[in-house]
Amino acid sequence: MASVYLIHELSCMPYLSPGSIPKRVAELDKQAGQFVLPERRERSYPRSVKARPQKYAVQKANKNNASQA
């Protein structure tokens, strides 16, 4: 929403009288604090990468068959 608001305000600037532009810029500066996002919270669980499914079946090597592979 912040980007939509800023684009709208800046696109209206050419149609304003030159004397009212500083007042509008000061108003934008005053409202800028509303658009700041809060800090991110910590994860409640660790990140992990899920294994991708294989396209083809793959045989897992056993301890007995490890020498043959």
PyMOL Python script that loads the backbone (N, CA, C, O; Angstrom):
from pymol import cmd

cmd.read_pdbstr("""\
ATOM      1  N   MET A   1       0.817  -1.193   0.000  1.00  0.00           N
ATOM      2  CA  MET A   1       0.000   0.000   0.000  1.00  0.00           C
ATOM      3  C   MET A   1       0.859   1.255   0.000  1.00  0.00           C
ATOM      4  O   MET A   1       0.449   2.288  -0.529  1.00  0.00           O
ATOM      5  N   ALA A   2       2.028   1.175   0.579  1.00  0.00           N
ATOM      6  CA  ALA A   2       2.885   2.353   0.650  1.00  0.00           C
ATOM      7  C   ALA A   2       3.280   2.799  -0.741  1.00  0.00           C
ATOM      8  O   ALA A   2       3.294   3.997  -1.024  1.00  0.00           O
ATOM      9  N   SER A   3       3.601   1.855  -1.617  1.00  0.00           N
ATOM     10  CA  SER A   3       4.023   2.232  -2.962  1.00  0.00           C
ATOM     11  C   SER A   3       2.879   2.878  -3.739  1.00  0.00           C
ATOM     12  O   SER A   3       3.101   3.825  -4.494  1.00  0.00           O
ATOM     13  N   VAL A   4       1.666   2.379  -3.560  1.00  0.00           N
ATOM     14  CA  VAL A   4       0.502   2.961  -4.252  1.00  0.00           C
ATOM     15  C   VAL A   4       0.278   4.391  -3.770  1.00  0.00           C
ATOM     16  O   VAL A   4       0.007   5.288  -4.568  1.00  0.00           O
ATOM     17  N   TYR A   5       0.392   4.595  -2.466  1.00  0.00           N
ATOM     18  CA  TYR A   5       0.195   5.926  -1.911  1.00  0.00           C
ATOM     19  C   TYR A   5       1.252   6.894  -2.423  1.00  0.00           C
ATOM     20  O   TYR A   5       0.937   8.015  -2.822  1.00  0.00           O
ATOM     21  N   LEU A   6       2.522   6.453  -2.410  1.00  0.00           N
ATOM     22  CA  LEU A   6       3.599   7.334  -2.864  1.00  0.00           C
ATOM     23  C   LEU A   6       3.484   7.644  -4.352  1.00  0.00           C
ATOM     24  O   LEU A   6       3.705   8.782  -4.766  1.00  0.00           O
ATOM     25  N   ILE A   7       3.144   6.650  -5.152  1.00  0.00           N
ATOM     26  CA  ILE A   7       2.980   6.890  -6.592  1.00  0.00           C
ATOM     27  C   ILE A   7       1.846   7.862  -6.841  1.00  0.00           C
ATOM     28  O   ILE A   7       1.954   8.743  -7.693  1.00  0.00           O
ATOM     29  N   HIS A   8       0.765   7.707  -6.106  1.00  0.00           N
ATOM     30  CA  HIS A   8      -0.373   8.625  -6.267  1.00  0.00           C
ATOM     31  C   HIS A   8       0.021  10.054  -5.892  1.00  0.00           C
ATOM     32  O   HIS A   8      -0.274  10.998  -6.626  1.00  0.00           O
ATOM     33  N   GLU A   9       0.680  10.205  -4.762  1.00  0.00           N
ATOM     34  CA  GLU A   9       1.071  11.545  -4.320  1.00  0.00           C
ATOM     35  C   GLU A   9       2.058  12.186  -5.288  1.00  0.00           C
ATOM     36  O   GLU A   9       1.936  13.370  -5.601  1.00  0.00           O
ATOM     37  N   LEU A  10       3.030  11.422  -5.763  1.00  0.00           N
ATOM     38  CA  LEU A  10       4.025  11.984  -6.675  1.00  0.00           C
ATOM     39  C   LEU A  10       3.443  12.262  -8.064  1.00  0.00           C
ATOM     40  O   LEU A  10       3.875  13.195  -8.741  1.00  0.00           O
ATOM     41  N   SER A  11       2.475  11.465  -8.486  1.00  0.00           N
ATOM     42  CA  SER A  11       1.870  11.714  -9.796  1.00  0.00           C
ATOM     43  C   SER A  11       0.973  12.942  -9.777  1.00  0.00           C
ATOM     44  O   SER A  11       0.707  13.531 -10.825  1.00  0.00           O
ATOM     45  N   CYS A  12       0.500  13.336  -8.591  1.00  0.00           N
ATOM     46  CA  CYS A  12      -0.343  14.532  -8.486  1.00  0.00           C
ATOM     47  C   CYS A  12       0.480  15.815  -8.362  1.00  0.00           C
ATOM     48  O   CYS A  12      -0.076  16.907  -8.480  1.00  0.00           O
ATOM     49  N   MET A  13       1.780  15.709  -8.128  1.00  0.00           N
ATOM     50  CA  MET A  13       2.627  16.888  -7.920  1.00  0.00           C
ATOM     51  C   MET A  13       2.610  17.883  -9.087  1.00  0.00           C
ATOM     52  O   MET A  13       2.573  19.087  -8.832  1.00  0.00           O
ATOM     53  N   PRO A  14       2.633  17.449 -10.349  1.00  0.00           N
ATOM     54  CA  PRO A  14       2.642  18.442 -11.436  1.00  0.00           C
ATOM     55  C   PRO A  14       1.388  19.320 -11.490  1.00  0.00           C
ATOM     56  O   PRO A  14       1.416  20.415 -12.051  1.00  0.00           O
ATOM     57  N   TYR A  15       0.304  18.840 -10.912  1.00  0.00           N
ATOM     58  CA  TYR A  15      -0.958  19.588 -10.975  1.00  0.00           C
ATOM     59  C   TYR A  15      -1.158  20.521  -9.783  1.00  0.00           C
ATOM     60  O   TYR A  15      -2.154  21.242  -9.728  1.00  0.00           O
ATOM     61  N   LEU A  16      -0.230  20.518  -8.835  1.00  0.00           N
ATOM     62  CA  LEU A  16      -0.331  21.380  -7.664  1.00  0.00           C
ATOM     63  C   LEU A  16       0.315  22.732  -7.960  1.00  0.00           C
ATOM     64  O   LEU A  16       1.186  22.852  -8.821  1.00  0.00           O
ATOM     65  N   SER A  17      -0.131  23.725  -7.236  1.00  0.00           N
ATOM     66  CA  SER A  17       0.529  25.023  -7.359  1.00  0.00           C
ATOM     67  C   SER A  17       1.899  24.945  -6.691  1.00  0.00           C
ATOM     68  O   SER A  17       2.065  24.216  -5.712  1.00  0.00           O
ATOM     69  N   PRO A  18       2.878  25.683  -7.203  1.00  0.00           N
ATOM     70  CA  PRO A  18       4.239  25.590  -6.651  1.00  0.00           C
ATOM     71  C   PRO A  18       4.325  25.914  -5.164  1.00  0.00           C
ATOM     72  O   PRO A  18       5.212  25.403  -4.480  1.00  0.00           O
ATOM     73  N   GLY A  19       3.435  26.741  -4.650  1.00  0.00           N
ATOM     74  CA  GLY A  19       3.484  27.102  -3.241  1.00  0.00           C
ATOM     75  C   GLY A  19       3.022  25.993  -2.316  1.00  0.00           C
ATOM     76  O   GLY A  19       3.390  25.984  -1.142  1.00  0.00           O
ATOM     77  N   SER A  20       2.226  25.056  -2.813  1.00  0.00           N
ATOM     78  CA  SER A  20       1.708  23.997  -1.950  1.00  0.00           C
ATOM     79  C   SER A  20       2.581  22.734  -1.965  1.00  0.00           C
ATOM     80  O   SER A  20       2.352  21.826  -1.167  1.00  0.00           O
ATOM     81  N   ILE A  21       3.557  22.663  -2.844  1.00  0.00           N
ATOM     82  CA  ILE A  21       4.406  21.469  -2.939  1.00  0.00           C
ATOM     83  C   ILE A  21       5.221  21.245  -1.666  1.00  0.00           C
ATOM     84  O   ILE A  21       5.260  20.112  -1.186  1.00  0.00           O
ATOM     85  N   PRO A  22       5.881  22.271  -1.084  1.00  0.00           N
ATOM     86  CA  PRO A  22       6.631  22.011   0.151  1.00  0.00           C
ATOM     87  C   PRO A  22       5.762  21.478   1.289  1.00  0.00           C
ATOM     88  O   PRO A  22       6.214  20.655   2.086  1.00  0.00           O
ATOM     89  N   LYS A  23       4.513  21.948   1.364  1.00  0.00           N
ATOM     90  CA  LYS A  23       3.603  21.464   2.402  1.00  0.00           C
ATOM     91  C   LYS A  23       3.282  19.987   2.175  1.00  0.00           C
ATOM     92  O   LYS A  23       3.235  19.217   3.135  1.00  0.00           O
ATOM     93  N   ARG A  24       3.061  19.578   0.921  1.00  0.00           N
ATOM     94  CA  ARG A  24       2.773  18.181   0.617  1.00  0.00           C
ATOM     95  C   ARG A  24       3.982  17.282   0.879  1.00  0.00           C
ATOM     96  O   ARG A  24       3.829  16.160   1.361  1.00  0.00           O
ATOM     97  N   VAL A  25       5.189  17.775   0.559  1.00  0.00           N
ATOM     98  CA  VAL A  25       6.397  16.996   0.806  1.00  0.00           C
ATOM     99  C   VAL A  25       6.608  16.831   2.309  1.00  0.00           C
ATOM    100  O   VAL A  25       7.001  15.753   2.756  1.00  0.00           O
ATOM    101  N   ALA A  26       6.356  17.866   3.088  1.00  0.00           N
ATOM    102  CA  ALA A  26       6.469  17.760   4.539  1.00  0.00           C
ATOM    103  C   ALA A  26       5.448  16.771   5.089  1.00  0.00           C
ATOM    104  O   ALA A  26       5.737  16.041   6.037  1.00  0.00           O
ATOM    105  N   GLU A  27       4.268  16.745   4.505  1.00  0.00           N
ATOM    106  CA  GLU A  27       3.233  15.794   4.926  1.00  0.00           C
ATOM    107  C   GLU A  27       3.648  14.357   4.598  1.00  0.00           C
ATOM    108  O   GLU A  27       3.423  13.444   5.393  1.00  0.00           O
ATOM    109  N   LEU A  28       4.255  14.163   3.422  1.00  0.00           N
ATOM    110  CA  LEU A  28       4.771  12.842   3.060  1.00  0.00           C
ATOM    111  C   LEU A  28       5.867  12.398   4.027  1.00  0.00           C
ATOM    112  O   LEU A  28       5.915  11.236   4.432  1.00  0.00           O
ATOM    113  N   ASP A  29       6.739  13.326   4.390  1.00  0.00           N
ATOM    114  CA  ASP A  29       7.825  13.015   5.310  1.00  0.00           C
ATOM    115  C   ASP A  29       7.280  12.648   6.687  1.00  0.00           C
ATOM    116  O   ASP A  29       7.818  11.760   7.349  1.00  0.00           O
ATOM    117  N   LYS A  30       6.222  13.319   7.119  1.00  0.00           N
ATOM    118  CA  LYS A  30       5.626  13.033   8.419  1.00  0.00           C
ATOM    119  C   LYS A  30       4.968  11.652   8.423  1.00  0.00           C
ATOM    120  O   LYS A  30       5.015  10.953   9.435  1.00  0.00           O
ATOM    121  N   GLN A  31       4.360  11.252   7.314  1.00  0.00           N
ATOM    122  CA  GLN A  31       3.656   9.971   7.243  1.00  0.00           C
ATOM    123  C   GLN A  31       4.581   8.809   6.906  1.00  0.00           C
ATOM    124  O   GLN A  31       4.137   7.661   6.914  1.00  0.00           O
ATOM    125  N   ALA A  32       5.849   9.067   6.612  1.00  0.00           N
ATOM    126  CA  ALA A  32       6.768   7.996   6.217  1.00  0.00           C
ATOM    127  C   ALA A  32       6.956   6.960   7.325  1.00  0.00           C
ATOM    128  O   ALA A  32       7.203   5.791   7.029  1.00  0.00           O
ATOM    129  N   GLY A  33       6.847   7.357   8.579  1.00  0.00           N
ATOM    130  CA  GLY A  33       7.001   6.421   9.693  1.00  0.00           C
ATOM    131  C   GLY A  33       5.936   5.347   9.731  1.00  0.00           C
ATOM    132  O   GLY A  33       6.161   4.278  10.299  1.00  0.00           O
ATOM    133  N   GLN A  34       4.777   5.605   9.138  1.00  0.00           N
ATOM    134  CA  GLN A  34       3.693   4.623   9.129  1.00  0.00           C
ATOM    135  C   GLN A  34       3.999   3.452   8.201  1.00  0.00           C
ATOM    136  O   GLN A  34       3.436   2.370   8.368  1.00  0.00           O
ATOM    137  N   PHE A  35       4.887   3.654   7.223  1.00  0.00           N
ATOM    138  CA  PHE A  35       5.157   2.631   6.226  1.00  0.00           C
ATOM    139  C   PHE A  35       6.354   1.757   6.571  1.00  0.00           C
ATOM    140  O   PHE A  35       6.694   0.860   5.800  1.00  0.00           O
ATOM    141  N   VAL A  36       7.000   1.992   7.709  1.00  0.00           N
ATOM    142  CA  VAL A  36       8.151   1.192   8.114  1.00  0.00           C
ATOM    143  C   VAL A  36       7.646  -0.107   8.721  1.00  0.00           C
ATOM    144  O   VAL A  36       6.787  -0.098   9.603  1.00  0.00           O
ATOM    145  N   LEU A  37       8.186  -1.227   8.243  1.00  0.00           N
ATOM    146  CA  LEU A  37       7.756  -2.528   8.734  1.00  0.00           C
ATOM    147  C   LEU A  37       8.430  -2.854  10.057  1.00  0.00           C
ATOM    148  O   LEU A  37       9.550  -2.403  10.295  1.00  0.00           O
ATOM    149  N   PRO A  38       7.783  -3.624  10.923  1.00  0.00           N
ATOM    150  CA  PRO A  38       8.419  -4.023  12.188  1.00  0.00           C
ATOM    151  C   PRO A  38       9.532  -5.032  11.929  1.00  0.00           C
ATOM    152  O   PRO A  38       9.623  -5.601  10.841  1.00  0.00           O
ATOM    153  N   GLU A  39      10.372  -5.250  12.929  1.00  0.00           N
ATOM    154  CA  GLU A  39      11.459  -6.214  12.814  1.00  0.00           C
ATOM    155  C   GLU A  39      10.881  -7.619  12.656  1.00  0.00           C
ATOM    156  O   GLU A  39       9.793  -7.920  13.148  1.00  0.00           O
ATOM    157  N   ARG A  40      11.633  -8.471  11.957  1.00  0.00           N
ATOM    158  CA  ARG A  40      11.190  -9.851  11.782  1.00  0.00           C
ATOM    159  C   ARG A  40      11.358 -10.618  13.085  1.00  0.00           C
ATOM    160  O   ARG A  40      12.318 -10.397  13.823  1.00  0.00           O
ATOM    161  N   ARG A  41      10.431 -11.511  13.364  1.00  0.00           N
ATOM    162  CA  ARG A  41      10.544 -12.304  14.578  1.00  0.00           C
ATOM    163  C   ARG A  41      11.396 -13.532  14.288  1.00  0.00           C
ATOM    164  O   ARG A  41      11.593 -13.924  13.138  1.00  0.00           O
ATOM    165  N   GLU A  42      11.891 -14.122  15.361  1.00  0.00           N
ATOM    166  CA  GLU A  42      12.719 -15.315  15.237  1.00  0.00           C
ATOM    167  C   GLU A  42      11.841 -16.507  14.859  1.00  0.00           C
ATOM    168  O   GLU A  42      10.660 -16.564  15.203  1.00  0.00           O
ATOM    169  N   ARG A  43      12.440 -17.448  14.151  1.00  0.00           N
ATOM    170  CA  ARG A  43      11.707 -18.654  13.766  1.00  0.00           C
ATOM    171  C   ARG A  43      11.477 -19.538  14.986  1.00  0.00           C
ATOM    172  O   ARG A  43      12.330 -19.637  15.868  1.00  0.00           O
ATOM    173  N   SER A  44      10.327 -20.170  15.022  1.00  0.00           N
ATOM    174  CA  SER A  44      10.048 -21.089  16.115  1.00  0.00           C
ATOM    175  C   SER A  44      10.594 -22.484  15.805  1.00  0.00           C
ATOM    176  O   SER A  44      10.618 -23.352  16.678  1.00  0.00           O
ATOM    177  N   TYR A  45      11.028 -22.694  14.572  1.00  0.00           N
ATOM    178  CA  TYR A  45      11.604 -23.969  14.163  1.00  0.00           C
ATOM    179  C   TYR A  45      12.754 -23.674  13.203  1.00  0.00           C
ATOM    180  O   TYR A  45      12.731 -22.653  12.516  1.00  0.00           O
ATOM    181  N   PRO A  46      13.755 -24.543  13.144  1.00  0.00           N
ATOM    182  CA  PRO A  46      14.891 -24.276  12.252  1.00  0.00           C
ATOM    183  C   PRO A  46      14.507 -24.464  10.788  1.00  0.00           C
ATOM    184  O   PRO A  46      13.607 -25.238  10.462  1.00  0.00           O
ATOM    185  N   ARG A  47      15.200 -23.747   9.918  1.00  0.00           N
ATOM    186  CA  ARG A  47      14.963 -23.908   8.492  1.00  0.00           C
ATOM    187  C   ARG A  47      15.533 -25.240   8.033  1.00  0.00           C
ATOM    188  O   ARG A  47      16.567 -25.686   8.530  1.00  0.00           O
ATOM    189  N   SER A  48      14.868 -25.861   7.101  1.00  0.00           N
ATOM    190  CA  SER A  48      15.384 -27.107   6.542  1.00  0.00           C
ATOM    191  C   SER A  48      15.008 -27.152   5.070  1.00  0.00           C
ATOM    192  O   SER A  48      14.009 -26.571   4.646  1.00  0.00           O
ATOM    193  N   VAL A  49      15.824 -27.849   4.310  1.00  0.00           N
ATOM    194  CA  VAL A  49      15.580 -28.001   2.885  1.00  0.00           C
ATOM    195  C   VAL A  49      15.004 -29.386   2.664  1.00  0.00           C
ATOM    196  O   VAL A  49      15.595 -30.390   3.060  1.00  0.00           O
ATOM    197  N   LYS A  50      13.857 -29.428   2.035  1.00  0.00           N
ATOM    198  CA  LYS A  50      13.228 -30.714   1.770  1.00  0.00           C
ATOM    199  C   LYS A  50      13.899 -31.369   0.566  1.00  0.00           C
ATOM    200  O   LYS A  50      14.318 -30.691  -0.372  1.00  0.00           O
ATOM    201  N   ALA A  51      13.992 -32.685   0.606  1.00  0.00           N
ATOM    202  CA  ALA A  51      14.581 -33.430  -0.502  1.00  0.00           C
ATOM    203  C   ALA A  51      13.631 -33.403  -1.688  1.00  0.00           C
ATOM    204  O   ALA A  51      12.420 -33.570  -1.539  1.00  0.00           O
ATOM    205  N   ARG A  52      14.202 -33.189  -2.867  1.00  0.00           N
ATOM    206  CA  ARG A  52      13.381 -33.191  -4.072  1.00  0.00           C
ATOM    207  C   ARG A  52      13.079 -34.625  -4.492  1.00  0.00           C
ATOM    208  O   ARG A  52      13.940 -35.495  -4.370  1.00  0.00           O
ATOM    209  N   PRO A  53      11.891 -34.880  -4.975  1.00  0.00           N
ATOM    210  CA  PRO A  53      11.599 -36.242  -5.434  1.00  0.00           C
ATOM    211  C   PRO A  53      12.417 -36.555  -6.689  1.00  0.00           C
ATOM    212  O   PRO A  53      12.599 -35.699  -7.555  1.00  0.00           O
ATOM    213  N   GLN A  54      12.906 -37.790  -6.773  1.00  0.00           N
ATOM    214  CA  GLN A  54      13.712 -38.208  -7.913  1.00  0.00           C
ATOM    215  C   GLN A  54      12.803 -38.542  -9.095  1.00  0.00           C
ATOM    216  O   GLN A  54      11.684 -39.021  -8.910  1.00  0.00           O
ATOM    217  N   LYS A  55      13.290 -38.289 -10.305  1.00  0.00           N
ATOM    218  CA  LYS A  55      12.519 -38.628 -11.509  1.00  0.00           C
ATOM    219  C   LYS A  55      12.498 -40.143 -11.726  1.00  0.00           C
ATOM    220  O   LYS A  55      11.507 -40.714 -12.183  1.00  0.00           O
ATOM    221  N   TYR A  56      13.611 -40.766 -11.388  1.00  0.00           N
ATOM    222  CA  TYR A  56      13.735 -42.199 -11.610  1.00  0.00           C
ATOM    223  C   TYR A  56      14.037 -42.880 -10.283  1.00  0.00           C
ATOM    224  O   TYR A  56      14.627 -42.273  -9.389  1.00  0.00           O
ATOM    225  N   ALA A  57      13.636 -44.126 -10.157  1.00  0.00           N
ATOM    226  CA  ALA A  57      13.898 -44.872  -8.938  1.00  0.00           C
ATOM    227  C   ALA A  57      15.394 -45.122  -8.803  1.00  0.00           C
ATOM    228  O   ALA A  57      16.061 -45.455  -9.782  1.00  0.00           O
ATOM    229  N   VAL A  58      15.914 -44.965  -7.614  1.00  0.00           N
ATOM    230  CA  VAL A  58      17.329 -45.168  -7.341  1.00  0.00           C
ATOM    231  C   VAL A  58      17.439 -46.180  -6.222  1.00  0.00           C
ATOM    232  O   VAL A  58      16.770 -46.064  -5.195  1.00  0.00           O
ATOM    233  N   GLN A  59      18.299 -47.188  -6.429  1.00  0.00           N
ATOM    234  CA  GLN A  59      18.487 -48.187  -5.388  1.00  0.00           C
ATOM    235  C   GLN A  59      19.454 -47.640  -4.355  1.00  0.00           C
ATOM    236  O   GLN A  59      20.506 -47.100  -4.696  1.00  0.00           O
ATOM    237  N   LYS A  60      19.092 -47.783  -3.103  1.00  0.00           N
ATOM    238  CA  LYS A  60      19.974 -47.359  -2.029  1.00  0.00           C
ATOM    239  C   LYS A  60      21.002 -48.459  -1.789  1.00  0.00           C
ATOM    240  O   LYS A  60      20.661 -49.642  -1.801  1.00  0.00           O
ATOM    241  N   ALA A  61      22.257 -48.075  -1.573  1.00  0.00           N
ATOM    242  CA  ALA A  61      23.322 -49.047  -1.360  1.00  0.00           C
ATOM    243  C   ALA A  61      23.266 -49.570   0.066  1.00  0.00           C
ATOM    244  O   ALA A  61      23.192 -48.789   1.015  1.00  0.00           O
ATOM    245  N   ASN A  62      23.299 -50.872   0.217  1.00  0.00           N
ATOM    246  CA  ASN A  62      23.370 -51.516   1.522  1.00  0.00           C
ATOM    247  C   ASN A  62      24.840 -51.647   1.913  1.00  0.00           C
ATOM    248  O   ASN A  62      25.725 -51.484   1.073  1.00  0.00           O
ATOM    249  N   LYS A  63      25.094 -51.937   3.162  1.00  0.00           N
ATOM    250  CA  LYS A  63      26.469 -52.179   3.587  1.00  0.00           C
ATOM    251  C   LYS A  63      27.034 -53.423   2.911  1.00  0.00           C
ATOM    252  O   LYS A  63      28.226 -53.494   2.611  1.00  0.00           O
ATOM    253  N   ASN A  64      26.172 -54.394   2.676  1.00  0.00           N
ATOM    254  CA  ASN A  64      26.620 -55.641   2.038  1.00  0.00           C
ATOM    255  C   ASN A  64      26.933 -55.408   0.559  1.00  0.00           C
ATOM    256  O   ASN A  64      27.876 -55.995   0.027  1.00  0.00           O
ATOM    257  N   ASN A  65      26.168 -54.574  -0.095  1.00  0.00           N
ATOM    258  CA  ASN A  65      26.336 -54.337  -1.527  1.00  0.00           C
ATOM    259  C   ASN A  65      27.233 -53.147  -1.818  1.00  0.00           C
ATOM    260  O   ASN A  65      27.415 -52.815  -2.990  1.00  0.00           O
ATOM    261  N   ALA A  66      27.800 -52.492  -0.827  1.00  0.00           N
ATOM    262  CA  ALA A  66      28.606 -51.299  -1.044  1.00  0.00           C
ATOM    263  C   ALA A  66      29.856 -51.612  -1.849  1.00  0.00           C
ATOM    264  O   ALA A  66      30.307 -50.779  -2.636  1.00  0.00           O
ATOM    265  N   SER A  67      30.422 -52.796  -1.667  1.00  0.00           N
ATOM    266  CA  SER A  67      31.638 -53.154  -2.407  1.00  0.00           C
ATOM    267  C   SER A  67      31.351 -53.426  -3.879  1.00  0.00           C
ATOM    268  O   SER A  67      32.244 -53.306  -4.717  1.00  0.00           O
ATOM    269  N   GLN A  68      30.124 -53.787  -4.197  1.00  0.00           N
ATOM    270  CA  GLN A  68      29.756 -54.077  -5.591  1.00  0.00           C
ATOM    271  C   GLN A  68      29.433 -52.814  -6.365  1.00  0.00           C
ATOM    272  O   GLN A  68      29.486 -52.839  -7.595  1.00  0.00           O
ATOM    273  N   ALA A  69      29.108 -51.732  -5.722  1.00  0.00           N
ATOM    274  CA  ALA A  69      28.678 -50.507  -6.403  1.00  0.00           C
ATOM    275  C   ALA A  69      29.806 -49.745  -7.018  1.00  0.00           C
ATOM    276  O   ALA A  69      29.586 -48.696  -7.622  1.00  0.00           O
TER     277      ALA A  69
END
""", "prot")
cmd.dss("prot")
cmd.show_as("cartoon", "prot")
cmd.util.cbc("prot")
cmd.orient("prot")
